[in-house]
Amino acid sequence: MPWFEKKGLCDQLQRAVVSIASNIAEGSSRPSDADFAHFLDIALGSAYEVETQLHISKNIGYIGEDTYQSLINPLSSIERQLNGFINTLRKNQR
């Protein structure tokens, strides 16, 4: 692939990773659990976006299996934690 396509994927991956932390931070400042859960939903969507981009990067040979596993395992943990936190916040709203 041309260098600019690699750069594009890398740039998008970096933006999605930053979006995870940024949305968690922004949501934590919101006054209600519903608002916080909304921003956690956005963070979770960004985490799934990162997961997809890592799959693509591995499948087209930009990263090897070891690198992929070293990134996907902690990402999966983050996704589970976000899901759990979202569910807890939503249960507290009832």
FIKOLZA-1660 file (N, C-alpha, C; in steps of 0.1 Angstrom, whole numbers, plus 5000, padded with zeros to 4 digits):
% residues 94
   i   px   py   pz ch aa at
   1 5008 4988 5000  A  M  N
   1 5000 5000 5000  A  M CA
   1 5009 5012 5000  A  M  C
   2 5004 5023 4994  A  P  N
   2 5011 5036 4994  A  P CA
   2 5013 5041 5008  A  P  C
   3 5023 5049 5011  A  W  N
   3 5026 5054 5024  A  W CA
   3 5015 5062 5029  A  W  C
   4 5007 5070 5021  A  F  N
   4 4997 5078 5026  A  F CA
   4 4985 5070 5031  A  F  C
   5 4983 5058 5025  A  E  N
   5 4972 5049 5031  A  E CA
   5 4976 5044 5044  A  E  C
   6 4989 5041 5046  A  K  N
   6 4994 5036 5059  A  K CA
   6 4992 5048 5069  A  K  C
   7 4996 5060 5065  A  K  N
   7 4995 5071 5074  A  K CA
   7 4981 5074 5078  A  K  C
   8 4972 5073 5068  A  G  N
   8 4957 5075 5071  A  G CA
   8 4952 5065 5081  A  G  C
   9 4956 5053 5080  A  L  N
   9 4951 5043 5090  A  L CA
   9 4957 5046 5104  A  L  C
  10 4970 5049 5104  A  C  N
  10 4977 5053 5116  A  C CA
  10 4971 5065 5123  A  C  C
  11 4968 5075 5115  A  D  N
  11 4961 5087 5120  A  D CA
  11 4948 5084 5126  A  D  C
  12 4940 5076 5119  A  Q  N
  12 4926 5073 5124  A  Q CA
  12 4927 5065 5137  A  Q  C
  13 4937 5056 5137  A  L  N
  13 4939 5048 5149  A  L CA
  13 4942 5056 5161  A  L  C
  14 4951 5066 5159  A  Q  N
  14 4955 5075 5170  A  Q CA
  14 4943 5084 5175  A  Q  C
  15 4935 5088 5165  A  R  N
  15 4924 5097 5169  A  R CA
  15 4914 5088 5177  A  R  C
  16 4911 5076 5173  A  A  N
  16 4902 5067 5180  A  A CA
  16 4907 5064 5194  A  A  C
  17 4920 5062 5196  A  V  N
  17 4925 5059 5209  A  V CA
  17 4924 5071 5218  A  V  C
  18 4927 5083 5213  A  V  N
  18 4925 5095 5221  A  V CA
  18 4911 5097 5224  A  V  C
  19 4902 5094 5215  A  S  N
  19 4888 5096 5218  A  S CA
  19 4883 5088 5230  A  S  C
  20 4888 5076 5232  A  I  N
  20 4884 5067 5243  A  I CA
  20 4886 5075 5256  A  I  C
  21 4898 5079 5258  A  A  N
  21 4902 5086 5271  A  A CA
  21 4895 5099 5272  A  A  C
  22 4894 5107 5261  A  S  N
  22 4887 5120 5261  A  S CA
  22 4873 5119 5265  A  S  C
  23 4866 5109 5259  A  N  N
  23 4851 5108 5262  A  N CA
  23 4849 5103 5277  A  N  C
  24 4858 5095 5282  A  I  N
  24 4856 5091 5296  A  I CA
  24 4858 5103 5305  A  I  C
  25 4869 5111 5302  A  A  N
  25 4871 5123 5310  A  A CA
  25 4860 5133 5309  A  A  C
  26 4855 5136 5297  A  E  N
  26 4844 5145 5295  A  E CA
  26 4832 5140 5302  A  E  C
  27 4828 5128 5301  A  G  N
  27 4816 5122 5307  A  G CA
  27 4817 5123 5322  A  G  C
  28 4829 5121 5328  A  S  N
  28 4830 5121 5342  A  S CA
  28 4827 5135 5348  A  S  C
  29 4827 5145 5340  A  S  N
  29 4824 5158 5346  A  S CA
  29 4809 5162 5344  A  S  C
  30 4801 5153 5339  A  R  N
  30 4787 5155 5337  A  R CA
  30 4779 5153 5350  A  R  C
  31 4768 5161 5351  A  P  N
  31 4761 5160 5364  A  P CA
  31 4753 5148 5366  A  P  C
  32 4750 5140 5356  A  S  N
  32 4741 5129 5358  A  S CA
  32 4747 5116 5353  A  S  C
  33 4743 5105 5359  A  D  N
  33 4747 5092 5354  A  D CA
  33 4743 5089 5340  A  D  C
  34 4732 5094 5336  A  A  N
  34 4727 5093 5322  A  A CA
  34 4737 5100 5312  A  A  C
  35 4741 5112 5316  A  D  N
  35 4750 5119 5307  A  D CA
  35 4764 5112 5307  A  D  C
  36 4768 5107 5318  A  F  N
  36 4781 5100 5319  A  F CA
  36 4781 5087 5310  A  F  C
  37 4769 5080 5312  A  A  N
  37 4768 5067 5304  A  A CA
  37 4768 5070 5289  A  A  C
  38 4762 5082 5285  A  H  N
  38 4763 5085 5271  A  H CA
  38 4777 5087 5266  A  H  C
  39 4785 5094 5273  A  F  N
  39 4799 5096 5269  A  F CA
  39 4807 5083 5270  A  F  C
  40 4803 5074 5279  A  L  N
  40 4810 5061 5279  A  L CA
  40 4806 5053 5267  A  L  C
  41 4793 5054 5263  A  D  N
  41 4789 5048 5250  A  D CA
  41 4798 5052 5238  A  D  C
  42 4801 5065 5238  A  I  N
  42 4809 5070 5227  A  I CA
  42 4823 5065 5228  A  I  C
  43 4828 5064 5241  A  A  N
  43 4842 5058 5243  A  A CA
  43 4842 5044 5239  A  A  C
  44 4832 5036 5242  A  L  N
  44 4831 5022 5238  A  L CA
  44 4831 5021 5223  A  L  C
  45 4823 5029 5216  A  G  N
  45 4823 5029 5202  A  G CA
  45 4837 5032 5196  A  G  C
  46 4845 5041 5202  A  S  N
  46 4858 5043 5198  A  S CA
  46 4867 5031 5200  A  S  C
  47 4865 5025 5211  A  A  N
  47 4873 5012 5214  A  A CA
  47 4870 5002 5204  A  A  C
  48 4858 5000 5200  A  Y  N
  48 4855 4991 5189  A  Y CA
  48 4861 4995 5176  A  Y  C
  49 4861 5008 5174  A  E  N
  49 4868 5013 5162  A  E CA
  49 4883 5009 5162  A  E  C
  50 4889 5011 5173  A  V  N
  50 4904 5007 5175  A  V CA
  50 4905 4993 5172  A  V  C
  51 4896 4984 5178  A  E  N
  51 4897 4970 5176  A  E CA
  51 4897 4967 5161  A  E  C
  52 4887 4973 5154  A  T  N
  52 4886 4970 5139  A  T CA
  52 4899 4975 5132  A  T  C
  53 4904 4986 5136  A  Q  N
  53 4916 4991 5129  A  Q CA
  53 4928 4982 5132  A  Q  C
  54 4929 4976 5144  A  L  N
  54 4940 4967 5147  A  L CA
  54 4938 4954 5139  A  L  C
  55 4926 4949 5137  A  H  N
  55 4923 4937 5129  A  H CA
  55 4928 4940 5114  A  H  C
  56 4924 4952 5109  A  I  N
  56 4928 4956 5096  A  I CA
  56 4943 4956 5095  A  I  C
  57 4950 4963 5104  A  S  N
  57 4964 4964 5104  A  S CA
  57 4971 4951 5104  A  S  C
  58 4966 4941 5112  A  K  N
  58 4972 4928 5112  A  K CA
  58 4970 4921 5099  A  K  C
  59 4957 4922 5094  A  N  N
  59 4954 4914 5082  A  N CA
  59 4961 4919 5069  A  N  C
  60 4965 4932 5069  A  I  N
  60 4973 4937 5057  A  I CA
  60 4988 4937 5060  A  I  C
  61 4992 4932 5072  A  G  N
  61 5006 4930 5074  A  G CA
  61 5013 4942 5080  A  G  C
  62 5006 4952 5085  A  Y  N
  62 5013 4964 5091  A  Y CA
  62 5018 4960 5105  A  Y  C
  63 5011 4951 5112  A  I  N
  63 5016 4947 5125  A  I CA
  63 5016 4931 5125  A  I  C
  64 5025 4926 5133  A  G  N
  64 5025 4911 5134  A  G CA
  64 5016 4906 5145  A  G  C
  65 5015 4893 5146  A  E  N
  65 5006 4887 5156  A  E CA
  65 5009 4890 5170  A  E  C
  66 5022 4890 5173  A  D  N
  66 5026 4894 5187  A  D CA
  66 5022 4908 5191  A  D  C
  67 5025 4917 5182  A  T  N
  67 5021 4931 5185  A  T CA
  67 5006 4932 5186  A  T  C
  68 4999 4925 5177  A  Y  N
  68 4984 4926 5177  A  Y CA
  68 4979 4921 5190  A  Y  C
  69 4984 4909 5195  A  Q  N
  69 4979 4904 5208  A  Q CA
  69 4983 4913 5219  A  Q  C
  70 4994 4919 5219  A  S  N
  70 4998 4928 5230  A  S CA
  70 4989 4940 5231  A  S  C
  71 4983 4944 5220  A  L  N
  71 4974 4955 5219  A  L CA
  71 4959 4951 5221  A  L  C
  72 4955 4940 5215  A  I  N
  72 4941 4936 5216  A  I CA
  72 4937 4931 5229  A  I  C
  73 4946 4925 5237  A  N  N
  73 4942 4919 5250  A  N CA
  73 4938 4931 5260  A  N  C
  74 4947 4941 5261  A  P  N
  74 4943 4952 5270  A  P CA
  74 4930 4959 5265  A  P  C
  75 4929 4961 5252  A  L  N
  75 4918 4967 5246  A  L CA
  75 4905 4960 5250  A  L  C
  76 4905 4947 5249  A  S  N
  76 4893 4939 5252  A  S CA
  76 4890 4941 5267  A  S  C
  77 4899 4942 5275  A  S  N
  77 4897 4944 5290  A  S CA
  77 4890 4958 5291  A  S  C
  78 4895 4968 5284  A  I  N
  78 4889 4981 5285  A  I CA
  78 4875 4981 5280  A  I  C
  79 4872 4974 5269  A  E  N
  79 4858 4973 5264  A  E CA
  79 4849 4966 5275  A  E  C
  80 4854 4955 5281  A  R  N
  80 4846 4949 5292  A  R CA
  80 4843 4958 5303  A  R  C
  81 4853 4966 5307  A  Q  N
  81 4852 4975 5318  A  Q CA
  81 4842 4986 5315  A  Q  C
  82 4843 4991 5303  A  L  N
  82 4833 5002 5299  A  L CA
  82 4819 4996 5298  A  L  C
  83 4817 4984 5293  A  N  N
  83 4804 4978 5293  A  N CA
  83 4798 4977 5307  A  N  C
  84 4807 4972 5316  A  G  N
  84 4802 4970 5330  A  G CA
  84 4799 4983 5336  A  G  C
  85 4807 4993 5334  A  F  N
  85 4804 5006 5340  A  F CA
  85 4791 5012 5335  A  F  C
  86 4789 5011 5322  A  I  N
  86 4777 5016 5315  A  I CA
  86 4765 5009 5321  A  I  C
  87 4766 4996 5322  A  N  N
  87 4754 4989 5328  A  N CA
  87 4752 4993 5342  A  N  C
  88 4762 4995 5350  A  T  N
  88 4760 4999 5364  A  T CA
  88 4754 5013 5365  A  T  C
  89 4758 5022 5357  A  L  N
  89 4752 5036 5357  A  L CA
  89 4738 5035 5352  A  L  C
  90 4735 5027 5343  A  R  N
  90 4721 5026 5338  A  R CA
  90 4712 5020 5348  A  R  C
  91 4717 5010 5355  A  K  N
  91 4709 5003 5366  A  K CA
  91 4706 5013 5377  A  K  C
  92 4715 5022 5380  A  N  N
  92 4714 5032 5390  A  N CA
  92 4703 5043 5386  A  N  C
  93 4700 5044 5374  A  Q  N
  93 4691 5054 5369  A  Q CA
  93 4676 5049 5371  A  Q  C
  94 4674 5036 5373  A  R  N
  94 4661 5031 5374  A  R CA
  94 4655 5033 5388  A  R  C
% end
